[in-house]
Amino acid sequence: MVALSADGGELTLLGAGLEPVPPGALWDGAVRDADAVGAALGRLLARLRVRCRLLALAIGGGSVLVKRFSLPPDAVAPGTAPDGLREAVAREAARHIPFHLESLEFDYEGPSSSTPEAAPGDPEGRSPRAVVFGAAPREIVLEHCRAAAAAGREATRVELEPYALHAAVALADRLAGADPEPGALAIVEIGASRSAVHVFGDVPRNGPASGAAGRASGPSPPAGVPGDLLASVPAPGAGRLAEDGPPAGAASGVEPARSGSGRATGPPGSREVGAEVFEDRIGAVVREAFREAGLRPGIRLLVSGGGARSPAARACLRDFGCGDPVVLDPLAGLGPPDYGPAYSVAAGLAYQAVLDRSRPETGFRS
């Protein structure tokens, strides 16, 4: 959990912490025991003395299906209301998704206005428009919300994990006073419960201002609009191959996250032993994500999650990025920098909540 506050454009870290849950209570991004997860969340909130009632949650791992497709130009008539646009997206998604949409909670990124703007060279708006469709079984979303309720809180936002991680990148850029780098971006998440690779297209700038105005002490927060999600591929079990090491230490008000040591787990003599298996698993998923995104290796690459500092991960990923992969540490400008990678998703959610209060459009939400 990460809690942020914003006052006059300056961000403050109210608290960040981890709380263990019983084995099996969380699996591959899904809540299997809402009461146990809710009890752990309640203990964490009490220990960090965070009293906020409203929470933002992220759904990720194998629990989420992310599909990119093109919406035909005649699918939405000019002037269509938002509900009509959503129905048009649902009709098209039904052709690509092997599940009944009635059993899913879904949302999308794509033609976000009721009267889509025409692309350059297409004055009548007759070109297909790309849509990123994200869905999770309704019961999985409800179990996340039940866990929040068990802790006496209310989930007001359920975000797709790739977009939460993208917001964490925007937060890190803002705290560093840097403009986003142009071009494609890949984020490799290596977590104990879930791991995945997310590839984004051109990353938009953090709003109209740049330089000093984009810093944490600037007058207003940046727009934080997500980039174009090109691919999101889960990596089941990969994070468990990067065994957690001891925390680096404690600092004022912020609990340490555990970073990966690069050790693999598994019985002696099995294929689950050794960094080679870890590298094979992550490498295969990265290649699949690049293939799905239609990109070649050599783009900006960041690593997040508790195993982000795993030497095996960095060694494997050097072949895919432009230079050495960068560890995503969105809390570096707010608290102990060594603990940020494990908090990337939560930090991105908290930052998105700050942005939600500063502008009417809230981006991708379900």
Secondary structure, 3 states (H helix, E strand, C coil): CEEEEEECCEEEEEEECCCCCCCCCEECCEECCHHHHHHHHHHHHHHHCCCCCEEEEEECHHHCEEEEEEECCCCCCCCCCHHHHHHHHHHHHCCCCCCCHHHEEEEEECCCCCCCCCCCCCCCCCCCEEEEEEEEEHHHHHHHHHHHHHCCCEEEEEEEHHHHHHHHHHHHHHHHCCCCCCCCEEEEEECCCCEEEEEECCCCCCCCCCHHHHCCCCCCCCCCCCCCEEEEEECCCHHHHCCECCCCCCECCECCCCCECCCCCCCCCCCCCCHHHHHHHHHHHHHHHHHHHCCCCCEEEEEECCCCCCHHHHHHHCCCECCCCEECCCCCCCCCHHHCHHHHHHHHHHHHHHHHHHCCCCCCCC
